Amino acid sequence: MEQVHLYVDVGDDRGLSALVRSLGWPPTEDGRLHLLEPYYRQSLWEKAENRSGLPVASDLQLMLDLWNHPVRGREQAELILEKHLLRLEVE
């Protein structure tokens, strides 16, 4: 099952709940979409790129933020790193 984890800059848990309610998204049991506040205060939004009007962290910044994240962070950072290493092997 594919899962998507999406960081949103809403300030706190109440802001996150308000966002979900405003979008009309009911909680579901499948857990495919996870909206998260960044674990660290500012690191995620440092030097964010703008893609289609949305701030997006670079892969390097995301790997650095994830590396010591307590919930599967290092595993996810390693997957991003592997993607870049595979890309280098192809070139």
C-alpha positions in Angstrom: 0.0 0.0 0.0 1.4 3.4 -1.0 1.5 6.0 1.7 2.1 9.7 1.3 3.5 11.8 4.1 2.9 15.5 3.6 4.5 18.3 5.7 2.1 21.2 6.2 3.0 24.5 7.8 0.0 25.1 10.0 1.7 26.0 13.3 0.2 23.4 15.7 -2.1 20.4 16.0 -5.2 22.6 16.1 -4.2 24.2 12.8 -3.7 20.8 11.3 -7.1 19.6 12.4 -8.7 22.8 11.1 -7.0 22.3 7.7 -8.4 18.8 7.4 -11.9 19.9 8.4 -11.8 22.8 5.9 -10.9 20.4 3.1 -13.7 18.0 4.2 -11.3 15.0 4.5 -12.6 12.5 6.9 -10.2 10.2 8.7 -9.9 6.7 7.2 -8.6 3.4 8.3 -6.3 2.9 5.3 -3.9 5.6 6.4 -2.6 6.4 2.9 -2.3 10.2 3.4 -0.5 11.5 6.5 -0.5 15.3 7.1 2.3 16.2 9.5 3.8 19.2 11.1 7.5 19.4 10.6 9.3 17.7 13.6 11.9 20.4 13.7 11.0 24.1 14.0 12.6 25.7 11.0 14.8 23.2 9.1 12.3 22.0 6.7 11.4 25.4 5.3 15.0 26.6 4.9 15.7 27.4 1.3 12.5 25.7 0.1 11.9 25.6 -3.6 8.7 26.8 -5.2 7.0 24.2 -7.4 3.6 25.0 -8.8 3.1 27.6 -6.1 4.0 25.3 -3.2 7.1 25.4 -1.0 9.0 22.1 -1.4 12.2 21.2 0.5 15.1 20.0 -1.6 16.0 16.3 -1.4 19.2 17.2 0.5 17.3 19.2 3.1 14.7 16.5 3.5 17.4 13.8 4.0 19.1 16.0 6.6 15.8 16.6 8.4 14.8 12.9 8.3 18.2 11.4 9.3 17.6 11.6 13.1 13.8 11.7 13.0 12.6 9.2 15.6 9.9 7.5 13.4 11.5 5.7 10.5 13.4 8.9 9.5 16.7 7.3 8.7 15.1 4.6 6.6 13.3 7.3 4.5 16.5 9.4 4.2 18.4 6.3 2.9 15.7 5.7 0.3 16.1 9.2 -1.0 19.9 8.8 -1.0 19.6 5.5 -3.0 17.4 7.2 -5.6 20.1 9.8 -6.2 22.9 7.2 -6.2 21.0 5.1 -8.8 20.5 8.2 -10.9 24.3 8.8 -10.9 25.0 5.2 -11.9 22.7 5.7 -15.0 24.4 8.9 -16.1 
